[in-house]
Amino acid sequence: MRRFLVLFMVLFVQLVVAQGIETMSIWPDAVPGEEAPKAKPIVQIDEKGVIERLLVVTNPVLEVYRPQKSNGAAVLIFPGGGYSRLAIKKEGYEIAEWLSGLGYTAFVLQYRVPDKQEGALMDAQRAIRIVRSRAGHYNLNPEKIGVLGFSAGGSLAARAATRYDDQTYPIIDEMDSLSSKPNFSILIYPAYLDQGENNSITPELKVTEETAPMFLFVAADDNYANSSLVMTQELRKQNVLVELHVVPFGKHGYGMRKGNPAAEAWPPLAESWLKKYITK
């Protein structure tokens, strides 16, 4: 019996390593700006008993999907959910599996929810610095670390891409001396980028000529479609490399699941853009 248990544990460890999934807490001690104690996330499960959404996150973590053969680039994934929850399966794990299959080291960020936008930006900045600090460990080029966000996660990706010079939390360790600037950003049906006057760019988003290249995708019938348009306009003003795709139908919140025309359209377009501008 003992031999069987030992064999089972060995096989289990081998399976975890083969899948390339690791988990790390991004804050070693207290979480800055967080009043609630660190705890496991409160989850919502689907009919199969699989975690579908995270409803409360007080201890942000990165979940790492390592490819069989790394292409040297990393993508941090920010699921959406209106800053009130995280669509962790549809806009997190499923995306990470796809990216790791393409050779990218994918990191799913469980950022703070609900209604903790400033805490979420702290989490994003810290997560980028952690990945950059461990570039050697993951066989990464530290200048090829990007972000990919959906809906509110797209908002978070845009904030990380334009507010990297803002010191949003007290310095904790040597990792915080590293840049939190993404080297590229992918925004899929992003939201909340047009909250300025007359639906112009959200004031906190400071787009400059130093902003990294960006890929945006949205459906024309998405209620948040204007966010992609105003962000693209700001990037064009600053001569930043940008690629925008607008398809007629798809609405919002589809991830990359089959059956939705927009969900089936954006992955090959994003893959092509990454190959052309990032991993070339």
C-alpha positions as CSV (number, residue, x, y, z in Angstrom):
1,M,0.0,0.0,0.0
2,R,2.8,2.4,0.9
3,R,4.6,1.6,-2.3
4,F,1.4,2.4,-4.2
5,L,1.0,5.7,-2.4
6,V,4.6,6.7,-3.2
7,L,4.1,5.7,-6.9
8,F,0.9,7.8,-7.0
9,M,2.7,10.8,-5.6
10,V,5.5,10.5,-8.1
11,L,3.0,10.2,-10.9
12,F,1.1,13.2,-9.6
13,V,4.2,15.4,-9.4
14,Q,5.2,14.3,-12.9
15,L,1.7,15.3,-14.1
16,V,1.9,18.7,-12.6
17,V,5.4,19.3,-14.0
18,A,4.3,18.1,-17.4
19,Q,1.3,20.5,-17.4
20,G,3.7,23.3,-16.4
21,I,1.4,24.8,-13.8
22,E,2.8,26.4,-10.7
23,T,1.4,28.9,-8.3
24,M,3.1,31.7,-6.4
25,S,1.9,34.4,-4.1
26,I,3.0,37.8,-5.3
27,W,3.1,39.6,-1.9
28,P,5.4,37.9,0.6
29,D,3.8,39.4,3.7
30,A,0.9,41.8,4.0
31,V,-0.8,42.8,0.8
32,P,-0.4,46.6,0.4
33,G,-3.7,48.6,0.7
34,E,-5.6,45.5,1.6
35,E,-7.6,45.4,4.8
36,A,-8.8,41.9,4.6
37,P,-6.4,39.1,5.7
38,K,-4.9,36.8,3.2
39,A,-7.3,33.9,2.4
40,K,-8.1,31.4,-0.3
41,P,-10.3,32.9,-3.0
42,I,-14.1,32.5,-2.8
43,V,-15.0,30.6,-5.9
44,Q,-18.0,29.8,-8.1
45,I,-18.0,26.4,-9.7
46,D,-19.8,25.2,-12.8
47,E,-22.1,22.2,-13.2
48,K,-19.1,19.9,-13.5
49,G,-17.6,21.1,-10.2
50,V,-14.8,23.1,-12.0
51,I,-13.9,26.6,-10.8
52,E,-15.5,29.0,-13.2
53,R,-15.1,32.4,-11.4
54,L,-13.4,33.9,-8.5
55,L,-15.7,36.1,-6.4
56,V,-13.3,37.4,-3.7
57,V,-9.5,37.6,-3.9
58,T,-7.5,38.9,-1.0
59,N,-4.2,37.0,-1.6
60,P,-3.2,37.7,-5.3
61,V,-1.3,34.9,-7.0
62,L,0.2,34.0,-10.3
63,E,-0.5,30.7,-11.9
64,V,2.2,29.7,-14.3
65,Y,1.7,27.6,-17.5
66,R,5.1,26.6,-18.9
67,P,5.3,25.5,-22.5
68,Q,7.2,22.3,-23.6
69,K,9.5,24.5,-25.6
70,S,9.8,28.2,-24.7
71,N,10.0,30.9,-27.4
72,G,11.4,33.3,-24.8
73,A,8.3,35.5,-24.5
74,A,5.9,35.7,-21.5
75,V,2.3,36.8,-21.4
76,L,0.5,37.8,-18.1
77,I,-3.2,37.2,-18.4
78,F,-5.7,39.5,-16.7
79,P,-9.2,37.9,-16.7
80,G,-12.2,40.2,-16.9
81,G,-15.3,40.4,-14.7
82,G,-16.1,44.1,-14.2
83,Y,-13.6,44.4,-11.3
84,S,-16.2,42.6,-9.3
85,R,-15.1,39.0,-10.0
86,L,-12.7,37.1,-12.2
87,A,-13.8,35.0,-15.2
88,I,-10.8,32.8,-14.3
89,K,-11.6,29.8,-16.5
90,K,-12.9,31.4,-19.7
91,E,-10.6,34.4,-19.7
92,G,-7.7,32.9,-17.7
93,Y,-6.9,29.2,-17.8
94,E,-8.3,28.5,-21.3
95,I,-6.2,31.3,-22.6
96,A,-3.1,30.2,-20.8
97,E,-3.4,26.7,-22.2
98,W,-3.6,28.1,-25.7
99,L,-0.6,30.4,-25.3
100,S,1.6,27.8,-23.7
101,G,0.7,25.5,-26.6
102,L,2.2,28.2,-28.9
103,G,5.4,28.4,-26.9
104,Y,4.7,31.3,-24.6
105,T,5.1,31.1,-20.8
106,A,1.7,32.2,-19.6
107,F,0.9,33.7,-16.2
108,V,-2.7,34.0,-15.0
109,L,-3.0,36.8,-12.4
110,Q,-5.6,36.4,-9.7
111,Y,-5.8,40.2,-8.9
112,R,-7.9,41.6,-6.1
113,V,-11.7,41.7,-6.4
114,P,-14.4,42.9,-5.8
115,D,-14.2,46.6,-6.4
116,K,-10.5,47.1,-5.7
117,Q,-9.2,48.8,-8.9
118,E,-6.2,50.5,-7.2
119,G,-5.2,47.2,-5.6
120,A,-5.6,45.5,-8.9
121,L,-3.0,47.9,-10.5
122,M,-0.6,47.2,-7.6
123,D,-1.0,43.5,-8.2
124,A,-0.4,43.9,-11.9
125,Q,2.7,46.0,-11.5
126,R,4.1,43.6,-8.9
127,A,3.3,40.6,-11.0
128,I,5.2,42.0,-14.0
129,R,8.2,42.7,-11.9
130,I,8.2,39.2,-10.5
131,V,8.1,37.7,-14.0
132,R,10.9,40.0,-15.1
133,S,13.0,39.1,-12.1
134,R,12.6,35.4,-12.9
135,A,13.3,35.6,-16.6
136,G,16.3,33.3,-16.2
137,H,14.4,30.7,-14.3
138,Y,11.7,30.6,-17.0
139,N,14.0,30.9,-19.9
140,L,12.6,34.3,-20.9
141,N,13.8,37.4,-22.6
142,P,13.1,40.1,-20.0
143,E,12.3,42.5,-22.9
144,K,9.6,40.3,-24.2
145,I,7.1,40.3,-21.3
146,G,3.6,41.4,-22.1
147,V,0.1,41.5,-20.9
148,L,-3.2,40.3,-22.3
149,G,-6.5,41.4,-20.7
150,F,-10.2,40.9,-21.3
151,S,-12.9,43.5,-20.5
152,A,-12.0,44.9,-17.1
153,G,-8.8,42.9,-17.5
154,G,-8.3,44.8,-20.7
155,S,-8.7,48.0,-18.6
156,L,-6.1,46.7,-16.2
157,A,-3.7,45.9,-19.0
158,A,-4.1,49.4,-20.4
159,R,-3.5,50.9,-17.0
160,A,-0.4,48.7,-16.6
161,A,0.8,49.7,-20.1
162,T,0.4,53.5,-19.4
163,R,1.0,53.9,-15.7
164,Y,4.2,51.9,-15.2
165,D,6.1,55.0,-13.9
166,D,3.6,55.4,-11.1
167,Q,4.8,54.1,-7.7
168,T,1.5,52.6,-6.6
169,Y,2.8,50.7,-3.5
170,P,5.7,50.9,-1.1
171,I,8.9,49.2,-2.2
172,I,9.1,45.7,-0.6
173,D,12.3,44.1,-2.0
174,E,14.8,44.2,-4.8
175,M,12.3,43.1,-7.4
176,D,10.5,46.4,-7.0
177,S,13.5,48.2,-8.5
178,L,12.7,46.5,-11.8
179,S,10.4,48.1,-14.5
180,S,6.7,47.2,-14.4
181,K,6.4,48.3,-18.1
182,P,4.9,45.6,-20.4
183,N,6.8,45.2,-23.6
184,F,3.6,44.7,-25.5
185,S,-0.1,44.6,-24.7
186,I,-3.1,42.7,-26.1
187,L,-6.5,44.1,-25.3
188,I,-9.5,41.9,-26.1
189,Y,-12.9,43.7,-25.8
190,P,-11.5,46.1,-23.2
191,A,-13.8,48.2,-21.1
192,Y,-13.6,51.5,-19.2
193,L,-11.0,53.2,-21.5
194,D,-13.4,56.0,-22.6
195,Q,-14.4,57.6,-19.3
196,G,-13.1,61.0,-20.1
197,E,-15.1,64.0,-21.2
198,N,-17.4,63.2,-24.1
199,N,-16.3,59.6,-24.0
200,S,-12.7,60.4,-24.6
201,I,-9.7,58.5,-23.2
202,T,-9.9,57.8,-19.4
203,P,-7.8,60.5,-17.8
204,E,-5.5,58.1,-15.8
205,L,-4.3,56.5,-19.0
206,K,-1.2,58.5,-20.1
207,V,-0.4,57.3,-23.6
208,T,3.0,58.6,-24.8
209,E,5.5,57.8,-27.5
210,E,7.1,55.4,-25.0
211,T,4.0,53.2,-24.7
212,A,4.7,49.7,-25.9
213,P,3.1,48.2,-29.0
214,M,-0.6,47.2,-28.6
215,F,-3.1,44.9,-30.3
216,L,-6.8,45.5,-29.8
217,F,-9.8,43.4,-30.8
218,V,-13.5,44.1,-30.4
219,A,-16.9,43.4,-32.0
220,A,-18.9,46.4,-33.3
221,D,-22.0,45.3,-31.4
222,D,-20.1,45.3,-28.1
223,N,-21.4,48.0,-25.7
224,Y,-17.8,48.8,-24.8
225,A,-16.5,49.0,-28.4
226,N,-15.7,52.7,-28.0
227,S,-12.9,51.9,-25.5
228,S,-10.9,50.2,-28.3
229,L,-11.5,53.1,-30.7
230,V,-10.4,55.9,-28.3
231,M,-7.3,53.9,-27.2
232,T,-6.3,53.3,-30.8
233,Q,-6.8,57.0,-31.5
234,E,-4.5,58.0,-28.6
235,L,-1.8,55.5,-29.7
236,R,-1.9,56.8,-33.3
237,K,-1.4,60.3,-32.0
238,Q,1.8,59.2,-30.3
239,N,3.0,57.1,-33.3
240,V,2.8,54.0,-31.2
241,L,2.7,50.7,-33.1
242,V,-0.9,49.6,-32.9
243,E,-3.2,47.1,-34.6
244,L,-7.0,47.2,-34.2
245,H,-9.5,44.7,-35.4
246,V,-13.2,45.3,-35.4
247,V,-15.6,42.6,-36.5
248,P,-19.3,43.0,-37.0
249,F,-20.7,40.6,-34.5
250,G,-19.8,38.9,-31.2
251,K,-20.9,41.3,-28.5
252,H,-18.9,40.9,-25.2
253,G,-17.4,38.3,-22.9
254,Y,-16.8,35.4,-25.2
255,G,-13.2,34.5,-24.4
256,M,-12.0,32.1,-27.2
257,R,-14.8,29.6,-27.1
258,K,-16.1,28.1,-30.2
259,G,-19.5,29.1,-31.7
260,N,-19.0,32.9,-31.4
261,P,-17.6,34.5,-34.6
262,A,-15.5,37.0,-32.6
263,A,-14.2,34.4,-30.3
264,E,-12.9,32.3,-33.2
265,A,-11.5,35.4,-35.1
266,W,-9.2,37.0,-32.6
267,P,-6.8,34.2,-31.6
268,P,-5.2,33.6,-35.0
269,L,-5.0,37.4,-35.5
270,A,-3.3,37.9,-32.2
271,E,-1.0,34.9,-32.8
272,S,0.1,36.4,-36.2
273,W,0.7,39.8,-34.6
274,L,2.8,38.3,-31.8
275,K,4.9,36.4,-34.4
276,K,5.4,39.4,-36.5
277,Y,6.2,42.0,-33.9
278,I,7.2,40.3,-30.7
279,T,8.8,36.9,-31.2
280,K,10.4,37.6,-34.6
